[in-house]
Amino acid sequence: MKILITGSNGLLGQKIVYALKAKSGIEVMATARGQNRIRNQKGYQFKEMDIENCEQVFSVFDQFKPEVAIHTAAMTNVDACELNPEQCRKSNIEATRNLTEAAKKNNCHFIFLSTDFVFDGFEGPYDENAIPNPLSIYAGSKLEGEKIVRNSGLTWCIIRTIIIYGVTDDLQRSNIVLWVKNSLEQKKEIRVITDQYRSPTLAEDLAGACIKAALQKTTGIYHVSGNEILSIIQIAYKVADFFNLDKAYIIPVTTAELNQPARRPLKTGFFIHKAMRDLDYHPHSLDEGLALVARQLSERKTDS
Ligand SMILES: NC(=O)c1ccc[n+]([C@@H]2O[C@H](COP(=O)([O-])OP(=O)(O)OC[C@H]3O[C@@H](n4cnc5c(N)ncnc54)[C@H](OP(=O)(O)O)[C@@H]3O)[C@@H](O)[C@H]2O)c1
């Protein structure tokens, strides 16, 4: 089976490439904007592909002819999207249209990564039938992306997820776990929200669900996240405890006090039964996920 991944330099993209290349009988095409930043460049193909560049997208699809595309690439910085809605529209809406059109020409099953932010957070946790009501430009753009995929005429699967954490090869982007760990190690104060609730998702777990959906050509909407609902500050405290760091540098703030550019849902979290049933999805607990992060960081130190 031939599988193409967009955004292969991203946190999820890297994990999918590593997990897929370890499987036999699969031809993997990793694609990203700019150079390949994955350390291990063996066992898969790589092509530069800016998803906003329609010509480049068609050229890569037409040459590789994927049977399945996993579309992870996106403008993921929620506040940057709020401040630059035009770029957000290009990255998350128009680019998704480019991809679905190229996929259609090649009769390709399409997997789209979406977000808990499509919900307004007043009635979380959510199942797949809950009605979206996005509160921000980013959230609206991901919901638009979902609609493009659903109306594309392709066979499709939408996988919605919630704050992804893990270790990437290049560490170019941070995530909640690395941000808290690095800040506390440097004895830097961080202001952490007390009144927003999420289910942190281990990147490896999510990658596994995406791969299962690809191999089975699963169709429909799936909610895929960790199975604990915690406030953001509880997540930060757990990180501090796990790595034995001083919690005094964590300054509690409310959503109102932090006053970020983009509005966020207060309480999300997902019911994940459907993914457990159909995608063989059994997420690690946050403590187990943190143990994996710690192991990977220490292996990296040994390597370099
Ligand atoms: N991260 C979360 O907590 C979270 C939560 C819910 C849903 N999601 C969704 O899950 C998916 C994966 O998230 P992630 O954490 O892996 O995000 P990420 O680490 O920010 O990776 C996104 C990747 O998309 C790439 N990208 C952006 N614009 C592009 C373009 N025009 N052409 C090609 N590549 C482009 C970025 O490239 P560069 O590296 O070159 O910038 C980056 O590598 C996204 O669709 C996101 O919306 C994420």
Ligand as a Chemical Component Dictionary entry (heavy atoms), coordinates in Angstrom:
data_LIG
# 
_chem_comp.id                   LIG 
_chem_comp.type                 NON-POLYMER 
_chem_comp.pdbx_formal_charge   0 
_chem_comp.three_letter_code    LIG 
# 
loop_
_chem_comp_atom.comp_id 
_chem_comp_atom.atom_id 
_chem_comp_atom.alt_atom_id 
_chem_comp_atom.type_symbol 
_chem_comp_atom.charge 
_chem_comp_atom.model_Cartn_x 
_chem_comp_atom.model_Cartn_y 
_chem_comp_atom.model_Cartn_z 
_chem_comp_atom.pdbx_ordinal 
LIG N1  N1  N 0  -0.822 20.177 18.221 1  
LIG C1  C1  C 0  -1.976 20.040 18.830 2  
LIG O1  O1  O 0  -2.052 20.139 20.046 3  
LIG C2  C2  C 0  -3.216 19.737 18.029 4  
LIG C3  C3  C 0  -4.466 19.648 18.677 5  
LIG C4  C4  C 0  -5.589 19.353 17.917 6  
LIG C5  C5  C 0  -5.473 19.135 16.547 7  
LIG N2  N2  N 1  -4.257 19.242 15.958 8  
LIG C6  C6  C 0  -4.157 19.014 14.507 9  
LIG O2  O2  O 0  -3.297 17.905 14.318 10 
LIG C7  C7  C 0  -2.491 18.065 13.177 11 
LIG C8  C8  C 0  -1.030 17.804 13.501 12 
LIG O3  O3  O 0  -0.584 18.690 14.515 13 
LIG P1  P1  P 0  0.931  18.775 14.967 14 
LIG O4  O4  O 0  0.964  18.931 16.428 15 
LIG O5  O5  O -1 1.721  17.665 14.346 16 
LIG O6  O6  O 0  1.329  20.159 14.322 17 
LIG P2  P2  P 0  2.762  20.773 14.059 18 
LIG O7  O7  O 0  3.807  20.085 14.855 19 
LIG O8  O8  O 0  2.592  22.248 14.170 20 
LIG O9  O9  O 0  2.998  20.384 12.544 21 
LIG C9  C9  C 0  2.287  20.963 11.505 22 
LIG C10 C10 C 0  3.161  20.866 10.280 23 
LIG O10 O10 O 0  2.440  21.453 9.195  24 
LIG C11 C11 C 0  3.401  22.030 8.378  25 
LIG N3  N3  N 0  2.855  23.011 7.467  26 
LIG C12 C12 C 0  2.246  24.186 7.744  27 
LIG N4  N4  N 0  1.955  24.823 6.606  28 
LIG C13 C13 C 0  2.402  24.038 5.588  29 
LIG C14 C14 C 0  2.411  24.160 4.188  30 
LIG N5  N5  N 0  1.906  25.235 3.578  31 
LIG N6  N6  N 0  2.920  23.161 3.450  32 
LIG C15 C15 C 0  3.434  22.062 4.042  33 
LIG N7  N7  N 0  3.483  21.900 5.370  34 
LIG C16 C16 C 0  2.962  22.881 6.140  35 
LIG C17 C17 C 0  4.393  22.682 9.329  36 
LIG O11 O11 O 0  5.580  22.896 8.613  37 
LIG P3  P3  P 0  6.858  23.660 9.218  38 
LIG O12 O12 O 0  7.403  22.697 10.239 39 
LIG O13 O13 O 0  7.731  23.842 8.058  40 
LIG O14 O14 O 0  6.331  24.923 9.823  41 
LIG C18 C18 C 0  4.487  21.625 10.416 42 
LIG O15 O15 O 0  5.567  20.762 10.219 43 
LIG C19 C19 C 0  -2.796 19.464 12.640 44 
LIG O16 O16 O 0  -3.643 19.320 11.531 45 
LIG C20 C20 C 0  -3.501 20.158 13.772 46 
LIG O17 O17 O 0  -4.452 21.102 13.300 47 
LIG C21 C21 C 0  -3.133 19.536 16.663 48 
# 
loop_
_chem_comp_bond.comp_id 
_chem_comp_bond.atom_id_1 
_chem_comp_bond.atom_id_2 
_chem_comp_bond.value_order 
_chem_comp_bond.pdbx_ordinal 
LIG N1  C1  SING 1  
LIG C1  O1  DOUB 2  
LIG C1  C2  SING 3  
LIG C2  C3  SING 4  
LIG C2  C21 DOUB 5  
LIG C3  C4  DOUB 6  
LIG C4  C5  SING 7  
LIG C5  N2  DOUB 8  
LIG N2  C6  SING 9  
LIG N2  C21 SING 10 
LIG C6  O2  SING 11 
LIG C6  C20 SING 12 
LIG O2  C7  SING 13 
LIG C7  C8  SING 14 
LIG C7  C19 SING 15 
LIG C8  O3  SING 16 
LIG O3  P1  SING 17 
LIG P1  O4  DOUB 18 
LIG P1  O5  SING 19 
LIG P1  O6  SING 20 
LIG O6  P2  SING 21 
LIG P2  O7  DOUB 22 
LIG P2  O8  SING 23 
LIG P2  O9  SING 24 
LIG O9  C9  SING 25 
LIG C9  C10 SING 26 
LIG C10 O10 SING 27 
LIG C10 C18 SING 28 
LIG O10 C11 SING 29 
LIG C11 N3  SING 30 
LIG C11 C17 SING 31 
LIG N3  C12 SING 32 
LIG N3  C16 SING 33 
LIG C12 N4  DOUB 34 
LIG N4  C13 SING 35 
LIG C13 C14 SING 36 
LIG C13 C16 DOUB 37 
LIG C14 N5  SING 38 
LIG C14 N6  DOUB 39 
LIG N6  C15 SING 40 
LIG C15 N7  DOUB 41 
LIG N7  C16 SING 42 
LIG C17 O11 SING 43 
LIG C17 C18 SING 44 
LIG O11 P3  SING 45 
LIG P3  O12 DOUB 46 
LIG P3  O13 SING 47 
LIG P3  O14 SING 48 
LIG C18 O15 SING 49 
LIG C19 O16 SING 50 
LIG C19 C20 SING 51 
LIG C20 O17 SING 52 
# 
